Structure formats: C-alpha cells, structure tokens
C-alpha cells in the first residue's frame, strides 16, 4: 500500500481534493494497483513555519 506525504502551505479543500485524486490516479496507472490501496497524507504549515533561500515564506 503506497503512502504519499505532501508537505505544503495551506490550500483550499478543492485544491487538496484534486491533488489527492491526481496522485492516486498516477499510482493506479504506474503500479496497476487498486485506488483503495493508495493513501495520501497532506501536512500543511503556515507561512511563518517554513522558509526558502534564507527567508521565511511569511516575509516574502
């Protein structure tokens, strides 16, 4: 059973729903497995809890 973890900033429920569908479909197509065996976990972090290029995302 594949488990995919996505770490990201907050997104709408509609966008997360589409992301989960597309990730699941990719595993079904690539591995020829039932969709029911694919799990997608989304971990969201506020902009003041991560950064890139030496700056907090909240400061951009």
PDB file of N, CA, C, O and CB in Angstrom:
ATOM      1  N   UNK A   1       0.845  -1.166   0.000  1.00  0.00           N
ATOM      2  CA  UNK A   1       0.000   0.000   0.000  1.00  0.00           C
ATOM      3  C   UNK A   1       0.894   1.233   0.000  1.00  0.00           C
ATOM      4  O   UNK A   1       1.592   1.477   0.984  1.00  0.00           O
ATOM      5  CB  UNK A   1      -0.963  -0.004   1.214  1.00  0.00           C
ATOM      6  N   UNK A   2       0.893   2.010  -1.065  1.00  0.00           N
ATOM      7  CA  UNK A   2       1.677   3.238  -1.098  1.00  0.00           C
ATOM      8  C   UNK A   2       1.075   4.301  -0.184  1.00  0.00           C
ATOM      9  O   UNK A   2      -0.142   4.473  -0.128  1.00  0.00           O
ATOM     10  CB  UNK A   2       1.773   3.766  -2.527  1.00  0.00           C
ATOM     11  N   UNK A   3       1.940   5.005   0.523  1.00  0.00           N
ATOM     12  CA  UNK A   3       1.548   6.164   1.314  1.00  0.00           C
ATOM     13  C   UNK A   3       2.380   7.344   0.812  1.00  0.00           C
ATOM     14  O   UNK A   3       3.610   7.300   0.841  1.00  0.00           O
ATOM     15  CB  UNK A   3       1.758   5.915   2.867  1.00  0.00           C
ATOM     16  N   UNK A   4       1.709   8.386   0.358  1.00  0.00           N
ATOM     17  CA  UNK A   4       2.368   9.571  -0.160  1.00  0.00           C
ATOM     18  C   UNK A   4       2.136  10.701   0.841  1.00  0.00           C
ATOM     19  O   UNK A   4       0.998  10.953   1.238  1.00  0.00           O
ATOM     20  CB  UNK A   4       1.837   9.948  -1.589  1.00  0.00           C
ATOM     21  N   UNK A   5       3.205  11.382   1.248  1.00  0.00           N
ATOM     22  CA  UNK A   5       3.083  12.519   2.147  1.00  0.00           C
ATOM     23  C   UNK A   5       3.421  13.793   1.384  1.00  0.00           C
ATOM     24  O   UNK A   5       4.475  13.893   0.756  1.00  0.00           O
ATOM     25  CB  UNK A   5       4.003  12.355   3.386  1.00  0.00           C
ATOM     26  N   UNK A   6       2.525  14.752   1.445  1.00  0.00           N
ATOM     27  CA  UNK A   6       2.712  16.045   0.799  1.00  0.00           C
ATOM     28  C   UNK A   6       2.853  17.090   1.900  1.00  0.00           C
ATOM     29  O   UNK A   6       1.979  17.213   2.758  1.00  0.00           O
ATOM     30  CB  UNK A   6       1.520  16.388  -0.171  1.00  0.00           C
ATOM     31  N   UNK A   7       3.937  17.832   1.878  1.00  0.00           N
ATOM     32  CA  UNK A   7       4.133  18.927   2.823  1.00  0.00           C
ATOM     33  C   UNK A   7       4.011  20.224   2.053  1.00  0.00           C
ATOM     34  O   UNK A   7       4.690  20.427   1.046  1.00  0.00           O
ATOM     35  CB  UNK A   7       5.515  18.827   3.551  1.00  0.00           C
ATOM     36  N   UNK A   8       3.133  21.111   2.536  1.00  0.00           N
ATOM     37  CA  UNK A   8       2.864  22.334   1.785  1.00  0.00           C
ATOM     38  C   UNK A   8       2.285  23.402   2.687  1.00  0.00           C
ATOM     39  O   UNK A   8       1.947  23.154   3.845  1.00  0.00           O
ATOM     40  CB  UNK A   8       1.914  22.057   0.625  1.00  0.00           C
ATOM     41  N   UNK A   9       2.178  24.601   2.127  1.00  0.00           N
ATOM     42  CA  UNK A   9       1.444  25.661   2.787  1.00  0.00           C
ATOM     43  C   UNK A   9      -0.047  25.403   2.635  1.00  0.00           C
ATOM     44  O   UNK A   9      -0.456  24.560   1.837  1.00  0.00           O
ATOM     45  CB  UNK A   9       1.829  27.042   2.212  1.00  0.00           C
ATOM     46  N   UNK A  10      -0.855  26.121   3.391  1.00  0.00           N
ATOM     47  CA  UNK A  10      -2.312  25.913   3.329  1.00  0.00           C
ATOM     48  C   UNK A  10      -2.885  26.108   1.930  1.00  0.00           C
ATOM     49  O   UNK A  10      -2.500  27.029   1.209  1.00  0.00           O
ATOM     50  CB  UNK A  10      -3.007  26.856   4.286  1.00  0.00           C
ATOM     51  N   UNK A  11      -3.798  25.238   1.567  1.00  0.00           N
ATOM     52  CA  UNK A  11      -4.519  25.307   0.292  1.00  0.00           C
ATOM     53  C   UNK A  11      -6.001  25.050   0.561  1.00  0.00           C
ATOM     54  O   UNK A  11      -6.364  24.564   1.632  1.00  0.00           O
ATOM     55  CB  UNK A  11      -3.947  24.271  -0.745  1.00  0.00           C
ATOM     56  N   UNK A  12      -6.843  25.370  -0.394  1.00  0.00           N
ATOM     57  CA  UNK A  12      -8.285  25.146  -0.239  1.00  0.00           C
ATOM     58  C   UNK A  12      -8.598  23.651  -0.306  1.00  0.00           C
ATOM     59  O   UNK A  12      -7.813  22.860  -0.828  1.00  0.00           O
ATOM     60  CB  UNK A  12      -9.077  25.911  -1.331  1.00  0.00           C
ATOM     61  N   UNK A  13      -9.750  23.286   0.229  1.00  0.00           N
ATOM     62  CA  UNK A  13     -10.192  21.897   0.192  1.00  0.00           C
ATOM     63  C   UNK A  13     -10.339  21.426  -1.250  1.00  0.00           C
ATOM     64  O   UNK A  13     -10.020  20.279  -1.563  1.00  0.00           O
ATOM     65  CB  UNK A  13     -11.523  21.730   0.949  1.00  0.00           C
ATOM     66  N   UNK A  14     -10.816  22.298  -2.126  1.00  0.00           N
ATOM     67  CA  UNK A  14     -10.998  21.917  -3.530  1.00  0.00           C
ATOM     68  C   UNK A  14      -9.660  21.547  -4.176  1.00  0.00           C
ATOM     69  O   UNK A  14      -9.572  20.554  -4.898  1.00  0.00           O
ATOM     70  CB  UNK A  14     -11.666  23.063  -4.315  1.00  0.00           C
ATOM     71  N   UNK A  15      -8.618  22.346  -3.916  1.00  0.00           N
ATOM     72  CA  UNK A  15      -7.299  22.042  -4.483  1.00  0.00           C
ATOM     73  C   UNK A  15      -6.725  20.752  -3.903  1.00  0.00           C
ATOM     74  O   UNK A  15      -6.122  19.960  -4.627  1.00  0.00           O
ATOM     75  CB  UNK A  15      -6.332  23.202  -4.230  1.00  0.00           C
ATOM     76  N   UNK A  16      -6.910  20.538  -2.597  1.00  0.00           N
ATOM     77  CA  UNK A  16      -6.400  19.303  -1.980  1.00  0.00           C
ATOM     78  C   UNK A  16      -7.150  18.084  -2.500  1.00  0.00           C
ATOM     79  O   UNK A  16      -6.557  17.023  -2.700  1.00  0.00           O
ATOM     80  CB  UNK A  16      -6.517  19.376  -0.445  1.00  0.00           C
ATOM     81  N   UNK A  17      -8.436  18.233  -2.715  1.00  0.00           N
ATOM     82  CA  UNK A  17      -9.231  17.132  -3.268  1.00  0.00           C
ATOM     83  C   UNK A  17      -8.692  16.727  -4.647  1.00  0.00           C
ATOM     84  O   UNK A  17      -8.546  15.539  -4.935  1.00  0.00           O
ATOM     85  CB  UNK A  17     -10.727  17.537  -3.371  1.00  0.00           C
ATOM     86  N   UNK A  18      -8.402  17.712  -5.488  1.00  0.00           N
ATOM     87  CA  UNK A  18      -7.871  17.437  -6.833  1.00  0.00           C
ATOM     88  C   UNK A  18      -6.471  16.838  -6.760  1.00  0.00           C
ATOM     89  O   UNK A  18      -6.143  15.932  -7.526  1.00  0.00           O
ATOM     90  CB  UNK A  18      -7.846  18.724  -7.676  1.00  0.00           C
ATOM     91  N   UNK A  19      -5.654  17.335  -5.853  1.00  0.00           N
ATOM     92  CA  UNK A  19      -4.303  16.791  -5.687  1.00  0.00           C
ATOM     93  C   UNK A  19      -4.350  15.316  -5.296  1.00  0.00           C
ATOM     94  O   UNK A  19      -3.635  14.494  -5.869  1.00  0.00           O
ATOM     95  CB  UNK A  19      -3.529  17.593  -4.628  1.00  0.00           C
ATOM     96  N   UNK A  20      -5.188  14.987  -4.323  1.00  0.00           N
ATOM     97  CA  UNK A  20      -5.312  13.592  -3.878  1.00  0.00           C
ATOM     98  C   UNK A  20      -5.779  12.707  -5.031  1.00  0.00           C
ATOM     99  O   UNK A  20      -5.275  11.598  -5.206  1.00  0.00           O
ATOM    100  CB  UNK A  20      -6.296  13.482  -2.685  1.00  0.00           C
ATOM    101  N   UNK A  21      -6.732  13.187  -5.812  1.00  0.00           N
ATOM    102  CA  UNK A  21      -7.220  12.409  -6.957  1.00  0.00           C
ATOM    103  C   UNK A  21      -6.106  12.164  -7.972  1.00  0.00           C
ATOM    104  O   UNK A  21      -5.926  11.040  -8.440  1.00  0.00           O
ATOM    105  CB  UNK A  21      -8.395  13.132  -7.632  1.00  0.00           C
ATOM    106  N   UNK A  22      -5.360  13.216  -8.312  1.00  0.00           N
ATOM    107  CA  UNK A  22      -4.327  13.064  -9.330  1.00  0.00           C
ATOM    108  C   UNK A  22      -3.171  12.185  -8.854  1.00  0.00           C
ATOM    109  O   UNK A  22      -2.635  11.399  -9.635  1.00  0.00           O
ATOM    110  CB  UNK A  22      -3.802  14.426  -9.740  1.00  0.00           C
ATOM    111  N   UNK A  23      -2.785  12.306  -7.602  1.00  0.00           N
ATOM    112  CA  UNK A  23      -1.727  11.435  -7.065  1.00  0.00           C
ATOM    113  C   UNK A  23      -2.195   9.990  -7.068  1.00  0.00           C
ATOM    114  O   UNK A  23      -1.453   9.093  -7.469  1.00  0.00           O
ATOM    115  CB  UNK A  23      -1.326  11.866  -5.631  1.00  0.00           C
ATOM    116  N   UNK A  24      -3.418   9.764  -6.623  1.00  0.00           N
ATOM    117  CA  UNK A  24      -3.962   8.401  -6.611  1.00  0.00           C
ATOM    118  C   UNK A  24      -4.002   7.828  -8.021  1.00  0.00           C
ATOM    119  O   UNK A  24      -3.575   6.695  -8.245  1.00  0.00           O
ATOM    120  CB  UNK A  24      -5.373   8.385  -5.992  1.00  0.00           C
ATOM    121  N   UNK A  25      -4.506   8.597  -8.962  1.00  0.00           N
ATOM    122  CA  UNK A  25      -4.566   8.143 -10.357  1.00  0.00           C
ATOM    123  C   UNK A  25      -3.180   7.793 -10.894  1.00  0.00           C
ATOM    124  O   UNK A  25      -3.032   6.819 -11.632  1.00  0.00           O
ATOM    125  CB  UNK A  25      -5.208   9.219 -11.238  1.00  0.00           C
ATOM    126  N   UNK A  26      -2.171   8.573 -10.535  1.00  0.00           N
ATOM    127  CA  UNK A  26      -0.807   8.304 -11.005  1.00  0.00           C
ATOM    128  C   UNK A  26      -0.307   6.950 -10.497  1.00  0.00           C
ATOM    129  O   UNK A  26       0.317   6.201 -11.248  1.00  0.00           O
ATOM    130  CB  UNK A  26       0.147   9.424 -10.549  1.00  0.00           C
ATOM    131  N   UNK A  27      -0.574   6.635  -9.233  1.00  0.00           N
ATOM    132  CA  UNK A  27      -0.151   5.341  -8.701  1.00  0.00           C
ATOM    133  C   UNK A  27      -0.939   4.196  -9.321  1.00  0.00           C
ATOM    134  O   UNK A  27      -0.378   3.139  -9.608  1.00  0.00           O
ATOM    135  CB  UNK A  27      -0.307   5.316  -7.187  1.00  0.00           C
ATOM    136  N   UNK A  28      -2.224   4.397  -9.527  1.00  0.00           N
ATOM    137  CA  UNK A  28      -3.043   3.371 -10.168  1.00  0.00           C
ATOM    138  C   UNK A  28      -2.513   3.077 -11.565  1.00  0.00           C
ATOM    139  O   UNK A  28      -2.406   1.915 -11.955  1.00  0.00           O
ATOM    140  CB  UNK A  28      -4.522   3.812 -10.234  1.00  0.00           C
ATOM    141  N   UNK A  29      -2.182   4.118 -12.320  1.00  0.00           N
ATOM    142  CA  UNK A  29      -1.662   3.941 -13.678  1.00  0.00           C
ATOM    143  C   UNK A  29      -0.268   3.323 -13.688  1.00  0.00           C
ATOM    144  O   UNK A  29       0.006   2.422 -14.481  1.00  0.00           O
ATOM    145  CB  UNK A  29      -1.633   5.276 -14.400  1.00  0.00           C
ATOM    146  N   UNK A  30       0.607   3.797 -12.820  1.00  0.00           N
ATOM    147  CA  UNK A  30       2.001   3.338 -12.839  1.00  0.00           C
ATOM    148  C   UNK A  30       2.174   1.943 -12.259  1.00  0.00           C
ATOM    149  O   UNK A  30       2.943   1.140 -12.789  1.00  0.00           O
ATOM    150  CB  UNK A  30       2.869   4.305 -12.077  1.00  0.00           C
ATOM    151  N   UNK A  31       1.465   1.649 -11.174  1.00  0.00           N
ATOM    152  CA  UNK A  31       1.672   0.377 -10.471  1.00  0.00           C
ATOM    153  C   UNK A  31       0.589  -0.661 -10.728  1.00  0.00           C
ATOM    154  O   UNK A  31       0.694  -1.807 -10.293  1.00  0.00           O
ATOM    155  CB  UNK A  31       1.759   0.628  -9.003  1.00  0.00           C
ATOM    156  N   UNK A  32      -0.459  -0.241 -11.447  1.00  0.00           N
ATOM    157  CA  UNK A  32      -1.573  -1.158 -11.726  1.00  0.00           C
ATOM    158  C   UNK A  32      -2.135  -1.739 -10.428  1.00  0.00           C
ATOM    159  O   UNK A  32      -2.282  -2.953 -10.287  1.00  0.00           O
ATOM    160  CB  UNK A  32      -1.114  -2.298 -12.663  1.00  0.00           C
ATOM    161  N   UNK A  33      -2.445  -0.846  -9.485  1.00  0.00           N
ATOM    162  CA  UNK A  33      -2.999  -1.247  -8.190  1.00  0.00           C
ATOM    163  C   UNK A  33      -4.363  -0.586  -8.007  1.00  0.00           C
ATOM    164  O   UNK A  33      -4.659   0.411  -8.665  1.00  0.00           O
ATOM    165  CB  UNK A  33      -2.034  -0.862  -7.022  1.00  0.00           C
ATOM    166  N   UNK A  34      -5.192  -1.127  -7.125  1.00  0.00           N
ATOM    167  CA  UNK A  34      -6.496  -0.502  -6.877  1.00  0.00           C
ATOM    168  C   UNK A  34      -6.338   0.850  -6.165  1.00  0.00           C
ATOM    169  O   UNK A  34      -5.453   1.016  -5.325  1.00  0.00           O
ATOM    170  CB  UNK A  34      -7.387  -1.442  -6.035  1.00  0.00           C
ATOM    171  N   UNK A  35      -7.181   1.789  -6.502  1.00  0.00           N
ATOM    172  CA  UNK A  35      -7.136   3.112  -5.877  1.00  0.00           C
ATOM    173  C   UNK A  35      -7.291   3.018  -4.363  1.00  0.00           C
ATOM    174  O   UNK A  35      -6.744   3.842  -3.631  1.00  0.00           O
ATOM    175  CB  UNK A  35      -8.227   4.010  -6.457  1.00  0.00           C
ATOM    176  N   UNK A  36      -8.028   2.028  -3.896  1.00  0.00           N
ATOM    177  CA  UNK A  36      -8.272   1.872  -2.463  1.00  0.00           C
ATOM    178  C   UNK A  36      -7.000   1.595  -1.667  1.00  0.00           C
ATOM    179  O   UNK A  36      -6.996   1.734  -0.444  1.00  0.00           O
ATOM    180  CB  UNK A  36      -9.257   0.758  -2.234  1.00  0.00           C
ATOM    181  N   UNK A  37      -5.933   1.208  -2.339  1.00  0.00           N
ATOM    182  CA  UNK A  37      -4.692   0.897  -1.626  1.00  0.00           C
ATOM    183  C   UNK A  37      -3.762   2.097  -1.502  1.00  0.00           C
ATOM    184  O   UNK A  37      -2.729   2.013  -0.837  1.00  0.00           O
ATOM    185  CB  UNK A  37      -3.968  -0.226  -2.324  1.00  0.00           C
ATOM    186  N   UNK A  38      -4.116   3.215  -2.137  1.00  0.00           N
ATOM    187  CA  UNK A  38      -3.254   4.405  -2.134  1.00  0.00           C
ATOM    188  C   UNK A  38      -3.739   5.375  -1.049  1.00  0.00           C
ATOM    189  O   UNK A  38      -4.918   5.723  -0.989  1.00  0.00           O
ATOM    190  CB  UNK A  38      -3.253   5.103  -3.543  1.00  0.00           C
ATOM    191  N   UNK A  39      -2.806   5.800  -0.201  1.00  0.00           N
ATOM    192  CA  UNK A  39      -3.112   6.804   0.818  1.00  0.00           C
ATOM    193  C   UNK A  39      -2.289   8.054   0.543  1.00  0.00           C
ATOM    194  O   UNK A  39      -1.104   7.970   0.220  1.00  0.00           O
ATOM    195  CB  UNK A  39      -2.828   6.259   2.249  1.00  0.00           C
ATOM    196  N   UNK A  40      -2.925   9.213   0.673  1.00  0.00           N
ATOM    197  CA  UNK A  40      -2.238  10.490   0.512  1.00  0.00           C
ATOM    198  C   UNK A  40      -2.466  11.289   1.792  1.00  0.00           C
ATOM    199  O   UNK A  40      -3.603  11.548   2.185  1.00  0.00           O
ATOM    200  CB  UNK A  40      -2.753  11.275  -0.760  1.00  0.00           C
ATOM    201  N   UNK A  41      -1.374  11.672   2.429  1.00  0.00           N
ATOM    202  CA  UNK A  41      -1.438  12.463   3.652  1.00  0.00           C
ATOM    203  C   UNK A  41      -0.927  13.853   3.345  1.00  0.00           C
ATOM    204  O   UNK A  41       0.145  14.006   2.759  1.00  0.00           O
ATOM    205  CB  UNK A  41      -0.618  11.807   4.801  1.00  0.00           C
ATOM    206  N   UNK A  42      -1.675  14.861   3.730  1.00  0.00           N
ATOM    207  CA  UNK A  42      -1.278  16.240   3.477  1.00  0.00           C
ATOM    208  C   UNK A  42      -0.963  16.906   4.818  1.00  0.00           C
ATOM    209  O   UNK A  42      -1.802  16.957   5.717  1.00  0.00           O
ATOM    210  CB  UNK A  42      -2.399  17.021   2.708  1.00  0.00           C
ATOM    211  N   UNK A  43       0.249  17.407   4.927  1.00  0.00           N
ATOM    212  CA  UNK A  43       0.672  18.155   6.105  1.00  0.00           C
ATOM    213  C   UNK A  43       0.815  19.608   5.692  1.00  0.00           C
ATOM    214  O   UNK A  43       1.592  19.931   4.794  1.00  0.00           O
ATOM    215  CB  UNK A  43       2.013  17.595   6.702  1.00  0.00           C
ATOM    216  N   UNK A  44       0.066  20.483   6.346  1.00  0.00           N
ATOM    217  CA  UNK A  44       0.110  21.897   5.991  1.00  0.00           C
ATOM    218  C   UNK A  44       0.825  22.696   7.075  1.00  0.00           C
ATOM    219  O   UNK A  44       0.686  22.434   8.270  1.00  0.00           O
ATOM    220  CB  UNK A  44      -1.311  22.444   5.771  1.00  0.00           C
ATOM    221  N   UNK A  45       1.582  23.665   6.623  1.00  0.00           N
ATOM    222  CA  UNK A  45       2.355  24.515   7.514  1.00  0.00           C
ATOM    223  C   UNK A  45       2.053  25.972   7.191  1.00  0.00           C
ATOM    224  O   UNK A  45       2.012  26.346   6.019  1.00  0.00           O
ATOM    225  CB  UNK A  45       3.874  24.220   7.390  1.00  0.00           C
ATOM    226  N   UNK A  46       1.843  26.802   8.212  1.00  0.00           N
ATOM    227  CA  UNK A  46       1.639  28.227   7.947  1.00  0.00           C
ATOM    228  C   UNK A  46       2.913  28.873   7.411  1.00  0.00           C
ATOM    229  O   UNK A  46       4.014  28.360   7.611  1.00  0.00           O
ATOM    230  CB  UNK A  46       1.180  28.948   9.221  1.00  0.00           C
ATOM    231  N   UNK A  47       2.748  29.997   6.734  1.00  0.00           N
ATOM    232  CA  UNK A  47       3.876  30.662   6.081  1.00  0.00           C
ATOM    233  C   UNK A  47       4.970  31.086   7.057  1.00  0.00           C
ATOM    234  O   UNK A  47       6.112  31.288   6.643  1.00  0.00           O
ATOM    235  CB  UNK A  47       3.385  31.868   5.327  1.00  0.00           C
ATOM    236  N   UNK A  48       4.647  31.226   8.339  1.00  0.00           N
ATOM    237  CA  UNK A  48       5.676  31.610   9.307  1.00  0.00           C
ATOM    238  C   UNK A  48       6.396  30.399   9.909  1.00  0.00           C
ATOM    239  O   UNK A  48       7.187  30.540  10.841  1.00  0.00           O
ATOM    240  CB  UNK A  48       5.053  32.437  10.417  1.00  0.00           C
ATOM    241  N   UNK A  49       6.115  29.212   9.368  1.00  0.00           N
ATOM    242  CA  UNK A  49       6.739  27.991   9.888  1.00  0.00           C
ATOM    243  C   UNK A  49       7.680  27.318   8.902  1.00  0.00           C
ATOM    244  O   UNK A  49       8.130  26.201   9.154  1.00  0.00           O
ATOM    245  CB  UNK A  49       5.680  27.017  10.292  1.00  0.00           C
ATOM    246  N   UNK A  50       7.988  27.967   7.786  1.00  0.00           N
ATOM    247  CA  UNK A  50       8.948  27.408   6.825  1.00  0.00           C
ATOM    248  C   UNK A  50       9.536  28.535   5.989  1.00  0.00           C
ATOM    249  O   UNK A  50       8.994  29.638   5.927  1.00  0.00           O
ATOM    250  CB  UNK A  50       8.271  26.343   5.908  1.00  0.00           C
ATOM    251  N   UNK A  51      10.633  28.236   5.364  1.00  0.00           N
ATOM    252  CA  UNK A  51      11.298  29.248   4.564  1.00  0.00           C
ATOM    253  C   UNK A  51      12.102  28.637   3.438  1.00  0.00           C
ATOM    254  O   UNK A  51      12.263  27.420   3.352  1.00  0.00           O
ATOM    255  CB  UNK A  51      12.190  30.093   5.430  1.00  0.00           C
ATOM    256  N   UNK A  52      12.603  29.504   2.578  1.00  0.00           N
ATOM    257  CA  UNK A  52      13.446  29.090   1.463  1.00  0.00           C
ATOM    258  C   UNK A  52      14.411  30.233   1.156  1.00  0.00           C
ATOM    259  O   UNK A  52      14.089  31.404   1.354  1.00  0.00           O
ATOM    260  CB  UNK A  52      12.585  28.713   0.200  1.00  0.00           C
ATOM    261  N   UNK A  53      15.569  29.883   0.682  1.00  0.00           N
ATOM    262  CA  UNK A  53      16.588  30.862   0.303  1.00  0.00           C
ATOM    263  C   UNK A  53      16.927  31.816   1.444  1.00  0.00           C
ATOM    264  O   UNK A  53      17.208  32.993   1.219  1.00  0.00           O
ATOM    265  CB  UNK A  53      16.123  31.655  -0.902  1.00  0.00           C
ATOM    266  N   UNK A  54      16.897  31.298   2.665  1.00  0.00           N
ATOM    267  CA  UNK A  54      17.287  32.085   3.820  1.00  0.00           C
ATOM    268  C   UNK A  54      16.227  33.030   4.369  1.00  0.00           C
ATOM    269  O   UNK A  54      16.519  33.840   5.249  1.00  0.00           O
ATOM    270  CB  UNK A  54      18.467  32.858   3.478  1.00  0.00           C
ATOM    271  N   UNK A  55      14.998  32.940   3.861  1.00  0.00           N
ATOM    272  CA  UNK A  55      13.934  33.834   4.322  1.00  0.00           C
ATOM    273  C   UNK A  55      12.676  33.053   4.650  1.00  0.00           C
ATOM    274  O   UNK A  55      12.343  32.070   3.988  1.00  0.00           O
ATOM    275  CB  UNK A  55      13.629  34.900   3.268  1.00  0.00           C
ATOM    276  N   UNK A  56      11.975  33.515   5.697  1.00  0.00           N
ATOM    277  CA  UNK A  56      10.675  32.938   5.996  1.00  0.00           C
ATOM    278  C   UNK A  56       9.718  33.222   4.838  1.00  0.00           C
ATOM    279  O   UNK A  56       9.746  34.303   4.250  1.00  0.00           O
ATOM    280  CB  UNK A  56      10.114  33.501   7.329  1.00  0.00           C
ATOM    281  N   UNK A  57       8.896  32.272   4.527  1.00  0.00           N
ATOM    282  CA  UNK A  57       7.912  32.466   3.466  1.00  0.00           C
ATOM    283  C   UNK A  57       6.966  33.623   3.810  1.00  0.00           C
ATOM    284  O   UNK A  57       6.510  34.343   2.923  1.00  0.00           O
ATOM    285  CB  UNK A  57       7.109  31.169   3.233  1.00  0.00           C
ATOM    286  N   UNK A  58       6.678  33.792   5.096  1.00  0.00           N
ATOM    287  CA  UNK A  58       5.792  34.880   5.526  1.00  0.00           C
ATOM    288  C   UNK A  58       6.405  36.247   5.235  1.00  0.00           C
ATOM    289  O   UNK A  58       5.671  37.231   5.137  1.00  0.00           O
ATOM    290  CB  UNK A  58       5.485  34.755   7.021  1.00  0.00           C
ATOM    291  N   UNK A  59       7.718  36.336   5.095  1.00  0.00           N
ATOM    292  CA  UNK A  59       8.373  37.624   4.856  1.00  0.00           C
ATOM    293  C   UNK A  59       8.484  37.984   3.383  1.00  0.00           C
ATOM    294  O   UNK A  59       8.982  39.062   3.058  1.00  0.00           O
ATOM    295  CB  UNK A  59       9.739  37.614   5.462  1.00  0.00           C
ATOM    296  N   UNK A  60       8.049  37.143   2.511  1.00  0.00           N
ATOM    297  CA  UNK A  60       8.159  37.423   1.078  1.00  0.00           C
ATOM    298  C   UNK A  60       7.033  38.304   0.604  1.00  0.00           C
ATOM    299  O   UNK A  60       6.968  38.641  -0.578  1.00  0.00           O
ATOM    300  CB  UNK A  60       8.171  36.136   0.280  1.00  0.00           C
TER     301      UNK A  60
END
